């Protein structure tokens, strides 16, 4: 039986959402283990102190009891842990598949940069987005990928795209990298973010960010040269762009396309939304005919 270890490297949910979803995972054929953290009395928004969360994360990354690490939720906290990890021990450990999104993007980017690990940007069980309104297409894809990973089978999936910049019939190929846009922006210049993304296809998404903050973040990517030689940019769902302004997602997509000198696409298939279809960081991706397809040989992970 495939073992999934659930960890809390970031925030703790305000409602106890995990028991029902852990039962769902068990009923789907997985063994589920929860590695919880003692609460932090100084700030209950995080799931524990940075030291306790780092200890739990280190054990999950370097242990041999589970090859799949499913993060309970995001929120805040992963960037606290990055300098506390023993990266030499992580690099020498068997590679695990770390699953999550939102604040988990900081951990996935660091694992990709420091140890060449693949992270799966995908739903997390301690959020209201998991199986929201009965939606299960993304969850079923995720479970299929976890089963394939556990048996060392190739991994692959797709998302639908729509061109934002001037439409082209060209196809684009590159390694997939991305996550929550503002979380990744805050890693620029640190040891936990790639110094360049040459020949990558970059995917980003975000939630509850004002369009002006997104533009400020985009300027940082452009002005540091991090978008130089990127093959294409795929922007996922942008949720909650501002409570005092009309929804202006179209403006944001168009403005990104104007400012970037690379092909820009959008997709409603991933982000802080449901469904949130999985995307594997480090996989080989192709954009062709309004579809992004990614694939990865299991041998490259294990």
C-alpha positions, 0 to 999 in steps of 0.5 A: 500500500502507498504511504502518504505522509501529511505535514504542516510546514506552514499555517494551521487551518481554522476549521478541522478539515483533515479527518474527513479528507484523510478518510477519503485518501484511505478509502482511495487505497492509501495509507495516511500518516499525519506528522503534526506539530505542537502549536505555537502559543505566540502565533497560532496562525502557523502550525507550530514554531519555526524550529518545530516545523523545520524538525518535522519537515526535515524528518519527512524529507530525509526519512524512509517511511514515505516517498509522498509528502502531502502538505496540509495547507499553505498560508504562511511559513515555508520561507521561515524553514529554508535556512533551518534545513540541513540541505546536505542531508536532503541532497543525499536522501531518496527523492520524495514527491512534495505535493502542495501549492500556495505558500508551499511554492517556496519549499518546492522552489527551494527543493528544485534549486538546492536538490533538483527535486520535483514538486507537484503543484496540486490540491491540499487536503486541509483547504476548502478547495479540496473537492469543493462543491463535489469537484473531483477531477483534479483530485482523481488526476492527483491520486492517479499520479501518486499511484504512478509515482509509487510504482515508478511509472511515468507521470503526465497530465495536461491543462487547457490554455488560451493565448493572451499575447499575439496568437502563434501556431508555434509549439514551445518546449521547456522544463516546467517551473512555477507556483504562487507568483508573489511567494516565488517573487519573495525568493528572488536573490536567495539561494532558494530560487534559480538564478535563471530559468533559461529554456523553462516554461514558467507557470504562475498563479495567485490569490488576494493580490491587488493588480498593482502588487502583481505588476510590481512583482512582475517588474522585479522579474523583468528587471532582474532578468529572470524572465530572459530566455524563458520559453513561455509564461502561463498565468493561471487563476487570479483570485480576489484581485481587490475588494474595492475595484472591479474584477480586472483579471483581463487587464492583468493578463493583457498587461503581463503580455504587453510587458513581457517579450515572450509568449503569454498564455492563460489557463483556468485549470490551476491556481487557488481554485477548484479544480486545480489540476496538477503541474510537475515542477521539473517535468518536460512540457510542451505547449501546442494547440491550446494545450500544455502537456507535461511528462516525466519518467519516474526513473528521473525522480527516484 
